[in-house]
């Protein structure tokens, strides 16, 4: 079996407003959770209560994501500043 080798180099990853994107997604998960909480009984009767908890888990994981991408952005900025200083 022949080993596959790329014919061209991979493009640079796209960078955008990562912190804003993750923050927006996290807010959306929490809003969805809060919208569903008043209807928890309806969800539970239909054995769909996992929808509510999925939204809460998404919000919680989003908080971890916000922490991670803020640290990542700070590290990228420090690396760029160190590179520019040389």
QUIRA-V810352 format. One record per helix or strand of 3 or more residues. SS is the DSSP state (h for helix, s for strand). FROM is the first residue (numbers start at 1). TO is the last residue. Records with the same first field share a line. If there is no record, write none. Layout:
SS = FROM-TO ; FROM-TO
This chain:
h = 18-37 ; 40-45 ; 50-85
